[in-house]
Amino acid sequence: MELTLLPAISNPADLKALSVDQLPELAKEIRQAICEQVSKSGGHLAPNLGVVDLTIALHYVFDFGHDRLLFDVGHQCYPHKLLTGRYSMLPRLRQRDGMAGFPDPRESDYDLFAVGHAGTSISTAVGMARGDLLSGEAFDPKENPRGRRVAALVGDASIVNGLAMEGLNNAGTLNRQFLVVLNDNGMSIAKPQGAIAAYLDRVRVSQTFRKAKRAARDVVSQLPGASFVEEMYHRLGEIAKDTVSEDAWFEKFGLLTVGPIDGHDLRTLIDMLLAVKDFDRPMVLHVHTIKGKGYEFAEGDATTFHSPKPFKVEGCRAVLKSGGRSFTSAFADALEEVMERDEKVVACTAAMPDGTGVKKVIDRFPNRTWDTGICESHAMTMMAGLAKTGFKPFLAVYSTFLQRAFDQAFQEVSLQGLAVRLCLDRAGVVGGDGAVHHGFCDISILRIFPNAVLMAAMDEPSLRAALEFMRQYDEGLSAVRYPRDSVSEMFADAECPPFELGRARALTTHELPDAAILAYGTMTISAMEAVKQLAGEYKINVYDARFAKPVDLALVRSLVERSVPIITVEDHGVEGGFGSCVIDACNEHGLDTRLITRMGIPCRWIYQGSRAGQLEEAGLDPASIARTVRAVLDRDQTVPTVATVRAATEKPGSPVR
């Protein structure tokens, strides 16, 4: 189908110039444009297909160049971006000079926050609503009809996040217009979990598209604070009155609830939004949508097509392009083996059963594995409870989401001396998801805990060995990190020795090396490739460091005392990372650190693009590592510092974090 309406929309004013009868055709074009592009580049598909009609209706009714629109998670923002002048950026989706996969204020003033974590939209919206009140810019139907309205778009899975609950609790105290749009598609990335999800299921079954009229007094009599709510209720339009919920959970927070309504009926959506947009009290509009709407393959398997790799559409089905074996798949198999060997091992994930590979053990060991939903803090604390009762809990979580449970790792795990085992997927730079998802600080936030053991896997055999070590480590928190990447086969035929606490693994050995590279995780593979480029120039010993805490002090001491220059390499932030652990250990034991050079993710934001391109930008690709080794060993230069190495490897003009 040739696109005729979408290319002509350069801003929401162009959208408003269309008739309501033209909007369903525009929705088809938006879905087609998104599906065709994601099939080429990968990206978030099903979440965006599901909110096309809702996004059109929101922009048709509100003026978000003036009003406030806050996204939760943000992976459903593609239609919003296409309606706000970014259609020309779509062909470079998730690439550096193209459209980011999440809201990004650098792209447009229509994006208020860069978001990629769930649960944040209501709280940020409450903050902006209060800020507008203080500055006299808030909408008021009588006092300031030209003021700013506020709307927060949140999914039924995100709404159960603890921060969202805190936001709702505070939103109910606002004395002004405030709209929470609940996008209820009955899905998170996978099936949502918990009592609230079950409640929303019941609401959908019992109330969806109910047409019967209700008398105002009969409805109001069942709501808390009837006299207060009655005043609000009579301000609503007739269409909204018919959908006021009689048993709304959100009423307990002080937010009048309307819906559920059909999230794919554009005329009804627009009429409803027109009816409620000027309501001067906090409100929830409950909208029922279908994740993956418009494409049978996406509707039928919304989990697979939540954020797929490139794919090819064949009739009514889509076939994902195959790639190498991923670390996630390797972890899934390794965890299954651990659980087979040890009945005390239990496992958990927070709404990422497929993304972390835990889905495999949920199916195999349903009584010993849980998906808590988007509740990282609860998941960490629940694992602490299991550890306290004598079990061996493994929590699989993306590195970027780990920090949401930092307080629990401190208070409920480490302070108690409990052995919770963290499996950190998506460590390091992550490619197309960009800055919101990079895992660059897990070492720095975990290394502070007494008795914590921090590890990284360079390939599948080392990942298996790390899990086995963790299974037997009972002295405190332990963690292993691995990237969103394919596992290397470089050492597939070599025996992988078991992990021994604080011991590195030598991969190349020269009796009198010119330098030594201590590489952490998959950077070991990059270091080996760099050494190949240096063949004939220098003799370099490469070590798979394995442990950031504790570091292999005996190895480091041996190298320092022989005056062998050391280069540490990691795909983690330089500040507080593996290299810092090495230097701190040297300082603690009186060892000279002047011959130690650190390489890691620089202290600035690295935006969306390919993982390989991001590593090159960070100066962590094999060619950059080889250049750094040459710089270190150039006898005509002083020993390089972190700053001089960074200057040699970073690209100019990048913003500072």
C-alpha positions as CSV (number, residue, x, y, z in Angstrom):
1,M,0.0,0.0,0.0
2,E,1.4,3.4,-1.0
3,L,1.5,5.8,1.9
4,T,-0.3,9.1,1.1
5,L,-1.4,10.6,4.5
6,L,1.5,9.9,6.8
7,P,4.3,11.5,4.7
8,A,2.3,14.7,4.7
9,I,2.2,15.0,8.5
10,S,5.1,17.2,9.7
11,N,3.4,18.1,13.0
12,P,0.2,17.5,15.0
13,A,-1.4,20.5,13.3
14,D,-1.4,18.5,10.0
15,L,-3.1,15.6,11.9
16,K,-5.8,17.9,13.1
17,A,-6.5,19.1,9.6
18,L,-7.7,15.6,8.7
19,S,-11.3,14.6,9.2
20,V,-12.2,11.9,11.7
21,D,-13.2,9.7,8.8
22,Q,-9.6,9.8,7.4
23,L,-8.0,8.7,10.7
24,P,-8.5,4.9,10.3
25,E,-6.6,5.1,7.0
26,L,-3.8,7.1,8.7
27,A,-3.7,4.4,11.4
28,K,-3.2,1.7,8.7
29,E,-0.4,3.7,7.1
30,I,1.4,4.2,10.5
31,R,1.1,0.4,11.2
32,Q,2.5,-0.4,7.8
33,A,5.4,2.0,8.1
34,I,6.4,0.7,11.5
35,C,6.1,-3.0,10.5
36,E,8.1,-2.5,7.3
37,Q,10.9,-0.7,9.1
38,V,11.1,-3.0,12.2
39,S,11.2,-6.0,9.8
40,K,14.5,-4.5,8.4
41,S,16.1,-3.1,11.5
42,G,14.5,-4.8,14.5
43,G,12.9,-2.8,17.3
44,H,9.7,-2.7,19.3
45,L,6.8,-3.9,17.1
46,A,3.8,-5.2,19.0
47,P,3.7,-2.4,21.6
48,N,3.7,0.3,18.9
49,L,1.1,-1.5,16.7
50,G,-1.2,-1.6,19.7
51,V,-1.2,2.1,20.5
52,V,-1.6,3.6,17.0
53,D,-5.2,4.6,17.4
54,L,-4.8,5.8,20.9
55,T,-1.8,7.9,20.0
56,I,-3.7,9.5,17.1
57,A,-6.7,10.3,19.3
58,L,-4.5,11.9,22.0
59,H,-2.7,14.1,19.5
60,Y,-6.0,14.9,17.7
61,V,-7.6,16.2,21.0
62,F,-4.7,17.6,23.0
63,D,-2.0,20.1,21.9
64,F,1.2,18.4,23.2
65,G,3.3,21.3,21.9
66,H,1.8,23.1,24.8
67,D,0.2,20.4,27.0
68,R,2.3,17.7,28.7
69,L,2.5,14.1,27.5
70,L,4.6,11.7,29.6
71,F,5.4,8.2,28.4
72,D,6.0,5.1,30.6
73,V,8.8,2.8,29.4
74,G,8.6,4.6,26.1
75,H,8.9,1.5,23.8
76,Q,5.4,2.4,22.4
77,C,6.5,5.9,21.2
78,Y,6.9,5.2,17.5
79,P,3.4,6.4,16.4
80,H,3.9,9.5,18.6
81,K,7.2,10.3,16.8
82,L,5.7,9.8,13.4
83,L,2.9,12.3,14.3
84,T,5.4,14.9,15.6
85,G,7.6,15.4,12.5
86,R,10.0,12.4,12.6
87,Y,8.8,10.3,9.7
88,S,12.0,11.1,7.7
89,M,14.0,9.6,10.6
90,L,12.2,6.2,10.5
91,P,14.4,4.6,7.9
92,R,17.3,4.9,10.4
93,L,15.4,3.6,13.3
94,R,17.6,2.8,16.4
95,Q,20.7,4.1,14.5
96,R,22.8,7.0,15.6
97,D,21.5,9.5,13.0
98,G,18.0,8.1,13.0
99,M,15.0,7.8,15.2
100,A,15.7,6.6,18.8
101,G,13.7,3.6,19.9
102,F,12.6,5.5,23.1
103,P,11.5,9.1,23.7
104,D,14.5,11.4,23.5
105,P,14.3,15.2,24.1
106,R,17.4,15.6,21.9
107,E,15.1,14.7,19.0
108,S,12.1,16.8,19.7
109,D,10.5,19.1,22.2
110,Y,7.5,16.7,22.1
111,D,9.6,14.2,24.1
112,L,9.8,15.5,27.6
113,F,11.9,12.8,29.2
114,A,14.3,10.1,27.9
115,V,12.7,7.0,29.3
116,G,13.3,3.3,29.0
117,H,12.4,2.0,32.5
118,A,8.8,1.3,33.7
119,G,6.8,3.0,36.3
120,T,8.0,6.6,35.9
121,S,5.4,8.5,33.9
122,I,2.9,9.2,36.7
123,S,5.5,10.6,39.1
124,T,7.1,12.8,36.4
125,A,3.7,13.9,35.3
126,V,2.7,14.8,38.9
127,G,6.0,16.8,39.2
128,M,5.2,18.7,36.0
129,A,1.6,19.3,37.1
130,R,2.8,20.8,40.3
131,G,5.4,22.8,38.5
132,D,2.8,24.3,36.2
133,L,0.6,25.1,39.2
134,L,3.5,27.0,40.9
135,S,4.3,28.9,37.8
136,G,0.7,29.8,37.0
137,E,0.7,27.7,33.8
138,A,-1.7,24.9,34.8
139,F,-5.0,24.5,33.0
140,D,-8.1,25.5,34.9
141,P,-11.4,25.5,33.1
142,K,-12.4,28.8,34.7
143,E,-9.2,30.6,35.8
144,N,-6.8,29.6,33.1
145,P,-8.5,27.8,30.1
146,R,-5.3,28.4,28.0
147,G,-3.1,26.6,30.6
148,R,-1.3,23.4,30.2
149,R,-3.0,20.0,30.6
150,V,-1.1,16.9,31.7
151,A,-1.5,13.3,30.5
152,A,0.5,10.3,31.5
153,L,0.3,7.2,29.3
154,V,1.0,4.0,31.3
155,G,0.5,0.3,30.5
156,D,-1.3,-2.3,32.6
157,A,2.0,-4.0,33.3
158,S,3.9,-0.8,34.3
159,I,1.1,0.3,36.6
160,V,2.0,-2.4,39.1
161,N,5.5,-1.1,39.5
162,G,6.2,0.3,42.9
163,L,7.0,3.8,41.7
164,A,3.8,3.9,39.7
165,M,1.9,3.1,42.9
166,E,3.7,5.9,44.7
167,G,2.8,8.2,41.9
168,L,-0.8,7.3,41.9
169,N,-1.0,7.8,45.7
170,N,0.3,11.3,45.2
171,A,-1.7,12.1,42.0
172,G,-4.9,11.7,44.0
173,T,-4.0,14.8,46.1
174,L,-3.8,17.1,43.0
175,N,-6.4,19.8,42.8
176,R,-6.3,20.2,39.1
177,Q,-6.7,18.5,35.7
178,F,-4.6,15.3,35.6
179,L,-5.2,12.4,33.2
180,V,-3.7,8.9,33.5
181,V,-4.4,6.9,30.3
182,L,-4.2,3.2,31.2
183,N,-3.2,1.3,28.0
184,D,-4.5,-2.1,29.0
185,N,-3.6,-4.8,26.5
186,G,-3.4,-7.7,28.9
187,M,0.3,-8.0,28.3
188,S,3.7,-7.0,29.6
189,I,6.5,-8.2,27.5
190,A,5.1,-11.5,28.5
191,K,1.8,-12.2,30.3
192,P,1.5,-9.7,33.2
193,Q,1.7,-11.1,36.7
194,G,0.0,-10.5,40.0
195,A,-3.3,-9.6,41.7
196,I,-3.7,-6.2,39.8
197,A,-3.3,-8.0,36.5
198,A,-6.0,-10.5,37.6
199,Y,-8.2,-7.6,38.6
200,L,-7.9,-5.9,35.2
201,D,-8.7,-9.2,33.5
202,R,-12.0,-9.3,35.5
203,V,-12.7,-5.7,34.5
204,R,-12.3,-6.4,30.9
205,V,-14.5,-9.5,31.0
206,S,-17.3,-7.8,33.0
207,Q,-17.3,-4.2,31.7
208,T,-15.8,-4.0,28.2
209,F,-18.0,-2.1,25.8
210,R,-21.0,-2.1,28.2
211,K,-23.8,0.0,26.7
212,A,-26.3,0.1,29.5
213,K,-27.1,3.5,30.9
214,R,-26.5,4.1,34.6
215,A,-28.3,6.7,36.7
216,A,-25.8,9.2,38.1
217,R,-26.9,8.8,41.7
218,D,-26.8,5.0,41.6
219,V,-23.2,5.2,40.4
220,V,-22.0,7.9,42.7
221,S,-23.5,6.1,45.7
222,Q,-21.0,3.3,45.3
223,L,-18.0,5.5,45.1
224,P,-15.9,6.6,48.1
225,G,-16.5,10.2,49.2
226,A,-19.8,10.3,47.4
227,S,-20.5,14.0,47.9
228,F,-17.1,14.9,46.5
229,V,-17.3,12.5,43.6
230,E,-20.8,13.6,42.7
231,E,-19.6,17.1,41.9
232,M,-16.9,15.6,39.7
233,Y,-19.3,13.2,38.1
234,H,-21.7,15.8,37.0
235,R,-19.0,17.7,35.2
236,L,-18.4,14.8,32.8
237,G,-19.9,14.6,29.4
238,E,-22.7,12.0,28.7
239,I,-20.4,9.6,27.0
240,A,-18.1,9.5,30.0
241,K,-21.0,9.1,32.4
242,D,-21.9,5.8,30.7
243,T,-18.5,4.4,31.5
244,V,-17.8,5.5,35.0
245,S,-16.6,2.4,36.8
246,E,-18.6,1.2,39.8
247,D,-15.9,-0.9,41.3
248,A,-12.7,1.0,40.2
249,W,-9.5,0.1,42.1
250,F,-8.1,3.5,41.2
251,E,-10.9,5.2,43.1
252,K,-9.0,4.2,46.3
253,F,-6.3,6.6,45.2
254,G,-8.7,9.4,44.7
255,L,-8.8,9.2,40.9
256,L,-12.2,8.9,39.2
257,T,-12.0,6.0,36.7
258,V,-13.7,5.9,33.3
259,G,-13.7,2.8,31.1
260,P,-12.7,0.4,29.9
261,I,-13.3,1.7,26.3
262,D,-12.3,0.3,22.9
263,G,-8.8,1.5,22.2
264,H,-9.2,0.9,18.5
265,D,-12.4,2.8,17.9
266,L,-11.1,6.2,16.9
267,R,-14.3,8.1,17.0
268,T,-15.1,6.8,20.5
269,L,-11.6,7.6,21.7
270,I,-11.8,11.1,20.4
271,D,-15.3,11.7,21.8
272,M,-14.2,10.4,25.2
273,L,-11.0,12.4,25.3
274,L,-12.9,15.6,24.4
275,A,-15.3,14.8,27.2
276,V,-12.6,14.3,29.8
277,K,-9.8,16.6,28.8
278,D,-11.1,19.7,30.7
279,F,-12.1,17.7,33.8
280,D,-10.4,19.6,36.7
281,R,-9.6,16.6,39.0
282,P,-7.3,13.6,38.7
283,M,-8.8,10.9,36.5
284,V,-7.9,7.5,35.0
285,L,-9.1,6.7,31.5
286,H,-9.0,2.9,31.1
287,V,-8.4,1.9,27.4
288,H,-8.5,-1.7,26.2
289,T,-6.1,-2.3,23.3
290,I,-4.7,-5.3,21.5
291,K,-0.9,-5.7,21.4
292,G,0.3,-6.2,17.9
293,K,-3.0,-4.8,16.4
294,G,-3.3,-5.0,12.6
295,Y,-0.9,-7.9,11.9
296,E,-2.1,-11.4,12.7
297,F,1.4,-12.8,13.4
298,A,2.1,-10.0,16.0
299,E,-1.4,-10.3,17.6
300,G,-1.0,-14.1,17.8
301,D,2.5,-14.0,19.3
302,A,2.9,-10.6,21.0
303,T,5.7,-11.8,23.2
304,T,8.0,-12.9,20.3
305,F,7.2,-9.7,18.4
306,H,7.5,-7.4,21.4
307,S,11.0,-6.4,20.3
308,P,12.0,-8.8,17.5
309,K,15.1,-9.0,15.4
310,P,14.7,-8.3,11.7
311,F,12.1,-10.6,10.1
312,K,10.5,-11.5,6.8
313,V,6.7,-11.5,6.4
314,E,5.4,-14.6,4.5
315,G,1.7,-14.3,4.1
316,C,0.1,-14.2,7.5
317,R,3.3,-15.3,9.3
318,A,6.6,-13.8,10.0
319,V,10.0,-15.5,10.2
320,L,12.7,-14.1,12.3
321,K,16.2,-13.9,10.8
322,S,18.5,-16.3,12.5
323,G,21.7,-15.2,14.3
324,G,24.4,-16.8,16.3
325,R,23.7,-18.5,19.7
326,S,23.1,-15.7,22.2
327,F,24.3,-15.4,25.7
328,T,20.7,-15.5,26.8
329,S,20.1,-18.9,25.2
330,A,23.4,-20.1,26.7
331,F,22.3,-18.9,30.2
332,A,18.9,-20.6,29.8
333,D,20.5,-24.0,29.2
334,A,23.1,-23.5,31.9
335,L,20.5,-22.5,34.5
336,E,18.3,-25.5,33.6
337,E,21.3,-27.8,34.2
338,V,22.0,-26.2,37.5
339,M,18.4,-26.6,38.6
340,E,18.5,-30.3,37.5
341,R,21.5,-31.0,39.7
342,D,20.4,-29.1,42.8
343,E,16.8,-29.1,44.0
344,K,17.6,-26.1,46.3
345,V,18.1,-23.8,43.4
346,V,15.2,-21.5,42.6
347,A,15.0,-18.8,40.0
348,C,13.2,-15.5,39.3
349,T,12.8,-12.7,36.8
350,A,11.0,-9.4,36.8
351,A,8.8,-9.4,33.7
352,M,11.6,-10.7,31.4
353,P,11.1,-14.5,31.2
354,D,11.9,-14.5,27.5
355,G,14.5,-11.7,27.5
356,T,16.5,-13.4,30.2
357,G,15.9,-17.0,29.2
358,V,14.1,-17.9,32.4
359,K,11.0,-18.9,30.4
360,K,12.8,-22.2,29.8
361,V,13.0,-23.1,33.5
362,I,9.6,-21.7,34.2
363,D,8.2,-24.3,31.9
364,R,10.5,-27.0,33.3
365,F,10.3,-26.2,37.0
366,P,7.1,-24.1,37.5
367,N,7.2,-24.6,41.3
368,R,10.7,-23.3,41.7
369,T,10.7,-20.4,39.2
370,W,8.7,-17.1,39.2
371,D,8.0,-14.1,37.1
372,T,7.1,-11.2,39.5
373,G,6.2,-8.7,36.8
374,I,7.9,-5.3,36.6
375,C,8.9,-5.3,40.2
376,E,12.7,-5.6,40.5
377,S,12.7,-4.4,44.1
378,H,10.2,-7.0,45.1
379,A,12.0,-9.7,43.2
380,M,15.3,-9.0,44.9
381,T,13.6,-9.0,48.4
382,M,11.6,-12.1,47.6
383,M,14.9,-13.9,46.7
384,A,16.3,-12.7,50.0
385,G,13.4,-14.4,51.7
386,L,14.0,-17.6,49.8
387,A,17.7,-17.5,50.7
388,K,16.8,-17.1,54.4
389,T,14.7,-20.3,54.2
390,G,17.7,-22.3,52.9
391,F,17.2,-22.1,49.1
392,K,19.7,-21.0,46.5
393,P,18.0,-18.2,44.6
394,F,19.1,-17.0,41.1
395,L,17.7,-13.6,40.0
396,A,18.0,-13.0,36.2
397,V,17.7,-9.3,35.4
398,Y,19.0,-6.9,32.8
399,S,22.0,-4.9,34.1
400,T,20.2,-1.7,33.4
401,F,17.3,-2.7,35.6
402,L,19.5,-3.9,38.5
403,Q,19.9,-0.4,39.9
404,R,16.1,-0.3,40.6
405,A,16.7,-2.9,43.3
406,F,20.0,-1.5,44.7
407,D,18.5,-0.7,48.1
408,Q,17.2,-4.2,48.5
409,A,20.5,-5.7,47.4
410,F,22.0,-3.6,50.3
411,Q,19.4,-4.0,53.0
412,E,17.7,-7.3,52.5
413,V,20.6,-9.3,50.9
414,S,24.1,-8.1,51.7
415,L,23.4,-6.6,55.2
416,Q,21.8,-9.9,56.1
417,G,24.7,-12.0,54.7
418,L,22.4,-13.8,52.4
419,A,23.5,-15.6,49.2
420,V,21.4,-14.2,46.4
421,R,22.8,-14.9,42.9
422,L,22.4,-12.2,40.2
423,C,22.6,-13.1,36.5
424,L,23.0,-9.8,34.7
425,D,22.0,-9.9,31.0
426,R,22.5,-7.0,28.6
427,A,25.7,-5.9,30.5
428,G,27.8,-3.3,28.7
429,V,26.5,-1.4,25.6
430,V,23.3,-2.9,24.2
431,G,23.0,-1.5,20.6
432,G,19.7,-0.1,19.3
433,D,18.0,0.4,22.7
434,G,20.7,3.0,23.4
435,A,21.5,5.0,26.5
436,V,18.4,4.1,28.5
437,H,19.4,0.4,28.5
438,H,23.2,0.4,28.7
439,G,24.5,-1.7,31.6
440,F,27.5,0.4,32.6
441,C,27.3,0.6,36.4
442,D,26.6,-2.9,37.8
443,I,30.2,-3.4,39.1
444,S,30.4,0.1,40.7
445,I,27.1,-0.4,42.6
446,L,27.7,-4.0,43.7
447,R,31.4,-3.9,44.6
448,I,30.8,-1.9,47.8
449,F,29.1,-4.8,49.5
450,P,31.1,-6.9,51.9
451,N,31.6,-10.6,50.8
452,A,30.1,-9.8,47.3
453,V,31.7,-11.7,44.5
454,L,31.5,-10.2,41.0
455,M,32.3,-12.2,37.8
456,A,32.0,-11.9,34.1
457,A,31.7,-14.6,31.4
458,M,33.7,-14.4,28.2
459,D,31.9,-17.3,26.4
460,E,29.4,-20.1,27.0
461,P,31.7,-22.5,28.9
462,S,32.8,-19.7,31.3
463,L,29.2,-18.8,31.9
464,R,28.4,-22.3,32.8
465,A,31.4,-22.4,35.1
466,A,30.4,-19.1,36.7
467,L,26.9,-20.4,37.5
468,E,28.3,-23.5,39.1
469,F,30.6,-21.4,41.2
470,M,27.7,-19.3,42.3
471,R,25.6,-22.3,43.2
472,Q,28.2,-23.2,45.7
473,Y,29.0,-19.7,47.0
474,D,27.1,-19.1,50.3
475,E,29.0,-16.2,51.9
476,G,27.1,-13.4,50.3
477,L,25.8,-11.8,47.1
478,S,27.3,-13.0,43.9
479,A,26.8,-11.8,40.3
480,V,27.9,-12.7,36.8
481,R,27.5,-10.3,33.8
482,Y,27.2,-11.0,30.1
483,P,26.2,-9.0,27.1
484,R,23.4,-8.9,24.5
485,D,25.5,-10.6,22.0
486,S,26.4,-14.0,20.5
487,V,28.7,-16.3,22.3
488,S,32.2,-16.6,20.9
489,E,33.6,-19.9,19.6
490,M,37.2,-18.9,19.9
491,F,37.9,-21.2,22.9
492,A,35.1,-23.7,22.2
493,D,37.7,-26.6,21.9
494,A,39.7,-25.6,24.9
495,E,39.1,-26.9,28.4
496,C,37.4,-24.4,30.6
497,P,38.8,-24.6,34.1
498,P,36.4,-24.1,37.0
499,F,36.1,-20.7,38.6
500,E,38.3,-20.3,41.7
501,L,37.7,-17.3,43.9
502,G,39.8,-14.4,42.8
503,R,41.8,-16.3,40.2
504,A,42.2,-15.2,36.6
505,R,42.7,-17.5,33.6
506,A,45.8,-17.1,31.4
507,L,45.0,-17.4,27.7
508,T,48.4,-16.5,26.2
509,T,51.7,-16.8,28.2
510,H,55.1,-15.4,27.4
511,E,57.8,-15.7,30.0
512,L,58.9,-12.1,29.5
513,P,55.9,-10.3,28.1
514,D,56.0,-6.7,26.9
515,A,52.6,-6.0,28.4
516,A,49.7,-7.8,29.9
517,I,46.0,-7.3,29.1
518,L,43.6,-8.1,32.0
519,A,40.3,-8.3,30.2
520,Y,36.9,-8.6,31.9
521,G,34.1,-10.7,30.3
522,T,33.7,-10.6,26.5
523,M,36.4,-7.9,26.2
524,T,38.7,-10.9,26.6
525,I,37.7,-12.0,23.1
526,S,38.3,-8.5,21.8
527,A,41.7,-8.4,23.5
528,M,42.7,-11.7,21.8
529,E,41.7,-10.2,18.4
530,A,43.8,-7.1,19.2
531,V,46.8,-9.3,20.1
532,K,46.5,-10.9,16.6
533,Q,46.9,-7.4,15.1
534,L,50.0,-6.9,17.2
535,A,51.6,-10.2,16.2
536,G,55.3,-9.6,15.3
537,E,55.3,-6.3,17.1
538,Y,55.0,-7.2,20.8
539,K,54.6,-10.2,23.1
540,I,51.4,-9.7,25.0
541,N,50.0,-11.9,27.7
542,V,46.2,-12.0,27.8
543,Y,44.2,-13.0,30.9
544,D,40.5,-13.6,31.3
545,A,40.2,-11.8,34.6
546,R,36.9,-13.5,35.6
547,F,36.6,-11.7,38.9
548,A,36.3,-7.9,39.5
549,K,35.8,-8.7,43.2
550,P,38.1,-10.1,44.4
551,V,40.7,-9.4,41.8
552,D,43.6,-11.8,41.2
553,L,46.0,-9.9,43.5
554,A,48.8,-12.6,43.1
555,L,48.7,-12.1,39.3
556,V,48.7,-8.3,39.5
557,R,51.5,-8.3,42.1
558,S,53.6,-10.6,39.9
559,L,53.2,-8.2,36.9
560,V,53.7,-5.0,38.8
561,E,56.9,-6.3,40.5
562,R,58.3,-7.3,37.1
563,S,57.4,-3.8,35.8
564,V,55.1,-5.3,33.1
565,P,52.6,-2.7,31.9
566,I,49.0,-3.7,32.6
567,I,46.0,-2.7,30.4
568,T,42.6,-3.4,31.9
569,V,39.7,-3.7,29.5
570,E,36.0,-3.8,30.3
571,D,32.7,-2.9,28.7
572,H,31.6,-1.1,31.9
573,G,32.1,2.5,33.0
574,V,35.7,3.4,33.8
575,E,34.7,5.0,37.1
576,G,34.2,2.3,39.7
577,G,34.6,-0.6,37.3
578,F,37.0,-3.5,37.0
579,G,40.1,-1.4,36.3
580,S,39.3,0.7,39.4
581,C,39.1,-2.6,41.4
582,V,42.6,-3.5,40.2
583,I,44.0,-0.1,41.1
584,D,42.2,-0.1,44.5
585,A,43.7,-3.5,45.3
586,C,47.1,-2.3,44.4
587,N,46.8,0.8,46.6
588,E,45.6,-1.3,49.5
589,H,48.6,-3.5,49.2
590,G,51.2,-0.9,48.5
591,L,51.8,-1.8,44.8
592,D,52.8,0.7,42.2
593,T,49.9,1.7,39.9
594,R,51.8,3.9,37.4
595,L,52.1,1.1,34.8
596,I,48.3,0.4,34.9
597,T,46.1,1.8,32.1
598,R,42.3,1.4,32.3
599,M,40.1,1.0,29.2
600,G,36.3,1.1,29.6
601,I,33.1,2.9,28.7
602,P,33.9,6.6,28.9
603,C,32.0,9.0,31.2
604,R,29.5,10.3,28.6
605,W,26.3,9.0,27.1
606,I,26.5,6.7,24.1
607,Y,23.4,6.7,22.1
608,Q,21.6,4.2,19.9
609,G,23.4,2.3,17.1
610,S,24.9,-1.1,16.6
611,R,26.7,-2.7,19.5
612,A,29.9,-3.0,17.4
613,G,29.7,0.7,16.5
614,Q,29.2,1.6,20.2
615,L,32.2,-0.4,21.2
616,E,34.2,1.3,18.6
617,E,33.0,4.7,19.8
618,A,34.0,3.8,23.3
619,G,37.4,2.7,22.1
620,L,36.8,-0.9,23.1
621,D,37.0,-2.6,19.7
622,P,40.1,-4.7,18.8
623,A,41.7,-2.0,16.7
624,S,41.4,0.5,19.6
625,I,42.8,-1.9,22.1
626,A,45.8,-2.5,19.8
627,R,46.3,1.2,19.4
628,T,46.3,1.6,23.2
629,V,48.9,-1.2,23.6
630,R,51.1,0.5,21.1
631,A,50.7,3.8,23.0
632,V,51.6,2.2,26.3
633,L,54.7,0.5,24.8
634,D,55.9,3.5,22.8
635,R,59.2,4.3,24.6
636,D,59.1,7.8,23.3
637,Q,56.0,8.7,25.3
638,T,55.2,8.9,28.9
639,V,53.1,6.1,30.4
640,P,49.6,7.0,29.3
641,T,46.9,7.8,31.8
642,V,43.2,7.1,31.5
643,A,42.7,10.7,30.1
644,T,45.4,10.3,27.4
645,V,44.1,6.9,26.3
646,R,40.6,8.3,26.2
647,A,41.7,11.2,24.1
648,A,43.4,8.8,21.7
649,T,40.3,6.6,21.3
650,E,37.2,8.7,21.7
651,K,35.6,10.6,18.9
652,P,35.4,14.4,19.2
653,G,32.2,16.4,19.8
654,S,30.5,13.9,22.1
655,P,28.3,15.3,25.0
656,V,29.7,14.8,28.5
657,R,27.7,12.8,31.0
